[in-house]
Amino acid sequence: MTTIIDVAKQANVSKSTVSRVISGNGYVSQESRKKVLEAMEALSYSPNLIARNLQSGETKTIGFLAQGFFDPLGIFLQSFISIAKKYNYYVTLYFTDGDKKKEIDALNQMKYKQIDGVFILTRANKWDLIEPYSIYGPISTWHRIDSERIYSSYIDHYSGYYRSLDYLYQRGYRSIGHVLGNFENLNTKARLKAIDDFHRAKQIPINDEWIFQDKSRINNGRTIAQLWHKMTSKTDAMAFYTDSVAAEFISELQLLGYSVPEDVAVIGFDNSEISRLMHITTVDYSIKRQAENSFIYLHNQLNKETIPEQEISVQLIERQTVPLRKPEKEH
């Protein structure tokens, strides 16, 4: 097998010169660089990147874990890759499809020095199973998690969701349905508390039939639209934990002969591209800055730096799916 020494002999330069050409670090004259590259091509030499990574202790690569594609992924991934590029890092995307073993295999890439750190967008395993892998490299996520070993760029879903409900109330809506994510997630628990506190403050009874759990994200908006269609006592507004499910809900209702917002108001959460295309009123929770802060944490840990994080804010985006409701006429 061709080695770096063979390349140095072929190019008639020192081993350190070849090393500098391969790594891109240090000065090499144009003439010497050309000799080295020609020698590498003539000998079909390919640098052993694994050996280099083990020797240097870094790969300049971050693993990005997700179970699969869903609407906010595009915005988050684009922002994450952009800031990683700014600091000369690569991003490797791992789609696990919810497979716990695949997720562990991806985390093990830190152990084998194939990646330097990991960001987790969506997970399959419990956090207590993921946490021990932080000894091999830093881990960040956007999920709300109480951990000293995993960084979270989460926002306060309680205040954001309460604000959405209060906005609906101020616009004249009283019977509000809620579409939530996994009930085990801390963000969902924060939303459930917001629902309870909101109904208590406004003295509006909570109807359990109006609380839906989206377990899969796949076509669930359509399923919820069908359930809403069959309700004897329909809500006059629906609040969703993500824009993509809200969009599916609206699309299915249109096929069933309903109109949004005439028959039901809709508010989403993400301010993703689909909400802009469908003019959905939504909540912007700084998803781009969450991505940037998640990378900044990994970068700071890997390079022992203190680059400041971006400030995260929550903003209501008014569009066309929550009009001001006219008071009902008294009979």
C-alpha angles and dihedrals in degrees: 000000000000114000136194088259090059090052091050091052092047092050093040092232135114124277090244090056091055089047091053091050092051096045096039089226122123134016122303124170117242090244093053092043091053091050092050094048092048090049091050090051094046092051094039088235118178119186115243097240094181091056091046091051092050091049097046095036093227140079099186085231130120123201115227112201125199134154091227144309121313131158103272092046093080094055094042096046094047091051092045093050092046095056091041089055090050089060094041097256129137124220123218115198119217118192107194099177087219092299108147093203092052089051092052090047089055092049089050088062086079090054091052092046094245092124132019101219144352137235117198117206096169127003139203101193129066116265092242088061092047097045097073090063089069088084087072096048144329120294127200135179141173092229118105106254134161101223137129091204102049123055119223126199091191125148126221102271091183095066093037093052095041088053090053092051093047089050090054090048092050089050090057104264120137108163104062127177121209127212110194138178129236108337090219093063117099091227090057091047088053090052092049089054090049089053092050094047092045095052091045093050094047093039092234117147116241115236110205089206088067095061115086130184119214105207101170110022086217112118089328092128088061091048091051090049089055090050091048089050091056095048116115090204106039125197118242092216138028125204117201131198092219136025097231093062090045089053092051089049092053093046093051093046089055089055088051091054100258129128128221122244095007094065099026135001119231132203123183137191127229106045087233127166093268090058090053093048093048096038093238118171105236148155122261109210099179096263091171092054091046087058092047093048091049091056094042090057091052092046093049092049094048096045101031091239133137105220105168120247123241119256112253122215136175120229131183112228112205116207132143109299100077108051122176105274119229115233113257115253116250116240 
